[in-house]
Structures are given as structure tokens and as C-alpha cells.
Amino acid sequence: MSLTIGTGPFGPNSAGEFNREMPSPKGLLYLDAFPRRMRAIFAGQTVVDSRHAKLLHEHGHLAVLYFPGDEVRTDLLEPTDHSTRCPWKGDAAYWSVRVDDRVAENAVWGYPEPVEGAQPLAGYLAVYWNEMDEWLEEDEPARVHVRDPYHRVDILDSSRHVRVSLNGELLAETEHARVLYETGLPPRWYMPADDVRTDLLVDSDTRSGCAYKGTASYKSLRAAGEEGEDLVWHYPEPTHDAERLRDLLCFWNERADIEVDGEVVERPLTHWYGRDRSSSTGPRGLADA
């Protein structure tokens, strides 16, 4: 989420206010030093081993890592005829990664001759995250996408009275929630299972990954006319930074009616519901955040 996604200051749905009129953030680029060691592994070979990457922040997109060419195994790259055009960065050239019989087509891109304003990208290469078998941040697994240093995840105990209902039926009520404040997202209320009508829920096959919290499992509602729609998620095996969320249940603010201390919480419009799902990991197209 951070600076350029969701409700961030340069995102498509900025929630704050500047003290003066700002130009359109469309095409805005911000290149930041990224001192963490990052490695990308494909077919048993380390394709990237970088300590001097740059993190590109671009309006409406997830941040993307760009690696110096000398920190990429260019001997594993094969140039392709594929190309794309970005008005803010220039013409992108592509390379496939080949290791023996395995090939990741057009998995690497770069801007050999960036347009004016994007010249710092010259000599750098980016890699589609999902085309690699594994990523390491220092010596720990990195999941889903690069973790943005401007993205915060704060989990706090709360004694506020939280009620969740749908179509007039009470689904949960607690004064023992943990509230998750995550950059660019509405507050999420995580509740003990004992305070949730779990008899109304059924396990879903849906899974999703979060770079900051881990892999989420989902439950759907089998009552109130909403059967089959995912309404609740939880983290059975959260990352160490999100350990305090383990096994707590959270309802989609976007789909349920939530009251906090008697105040009705307006259903938010997020990049999952009701607004642009813009979270590109590169020039190829869109990917889920």
C-alpha cells in the first residue's frame, strides 16, 4: 500500500489532504535505495544476489525492485523480441531466464534508454516475482512481493465494543479484539473465535498471501443469504511480525456491518472492492496485492 497504492498520499484513492494544489500524481516516480540483501532463485540457480537494489515507487502500483546489472546472473538471460512502452519510463526490453530445460519467459525487464526523468533506471534490471521459485530477504523467505519500508503493520489490543452483523443478524461481538492498523487500509478488527458465531461459518477453499502477515485462510457464511461468499479470514501460521493475529478471526469491513463503541463504521471502498485493483508488479500487467 504505502506511498503510491490505496489511500497513500500518491495513491489513486488518497485519503489525506495537501496544503496546496498538487499536480496529478499519474506518472510520478520515486526511486529509493534498498540496502537489504535480496536473492531470487530459479531451478536451483541464484539469478539475483543484490545488496544495492533500488525500489521504484510509481503511482497506482506496488513498489518494484530494480537490481544493478552486475548483481544479476546475465549469463542465464536470453534476450527476447518482446517489448512494452511506458510513457513515464520508456521502452522496456525483456529477457527470459533459462536454466537447463526450464525457462521463465520474459521474466526480466529493463529500460536500456529511459526517457527523460527516468534516467536513473539505466543499467538496472527488474524480475517478475512470481516467475522465480524462491526469494530471500537477507536469509529469510520473502513472499508475494517485496516488503515496502514505507508500509507499517501495527497490531494493538483493544477493549472497544465491536459488533459485526449482516442483514440484521449478529455474527460477532467482542470487547477483546486486536485491531490491525496497516498502511493504506481501513482498521481490521480481529476477534477470538469464542466471540464469533462460528456455527454460521464454513471453511472456504480460498487462500491469499500477504508479504507482511503470511497466508490467510477464509470462511464463508452459510446463512443470511450470503452462502458461498468469503466473509472472514484468519492466519493459522502468520509471519513472526504478525504472530499476535494467530487464529483470530477478521470480517471483511467491505462486506459486513461493523459497529465500534456504538458507532456504525462506513463500509470502505478499497482496491479489493469498489475501486481500481491497481497493483502492478511490472509493465506486464496487474497482480493481486
Secondary structure as UniProt FT lines:
FT   TURN            2..4
FT   TURN            6..7
FT   TURN            9..10
FT   TURN            12..13
FT   TURN            26..27
FT   STRAND          29..34
FT   STRAND          38..42
FT   TURN            43..44
FT   STRAND          45..50
FT   STRAND          53..58
FT   TURN            59..60
FT   STRAND          64..68
FT   HELIX           69..71
FT   HELIX           74..76
FT   STRAND          77..86
FT   TURN            87..89
FT   STRAND          90..99
FT   TURN            100..101
FT   STRAND          102..110
FT   TURN            116..117
FT   HELIX           119..121
FT   TURN            122..123
FT   STRAND          124..127
FT   HELIX           129..131
FT   STRAND          134..137
FT   TURN            138..139
FT   STRAND          140..141
FT   TURN            149..150
FT   STRAND          153..158
FT   STRAND          162..166
FT   TURN            167..168
FT   STRAND          169..174
FT   STRAND          177..182
FT   TURN            183..184
FT   STRAND          188..191
FT   HELIX           193..195
FT   HELIX           198..200
FT   STRAND          201..210
FT   TURN            211..213
FT   STRAND          214..221
FT   TURN            224..225
FT   STRAND          230..238
FT   HELIX           240..245
FT   STRAND          249..251
FT   TURN            253..255
FT   STRAND          257..260
FT   TURN            261..262
FT   STRAND          263..265
FT   TURN            271..273
FT   TURN            283..284
//
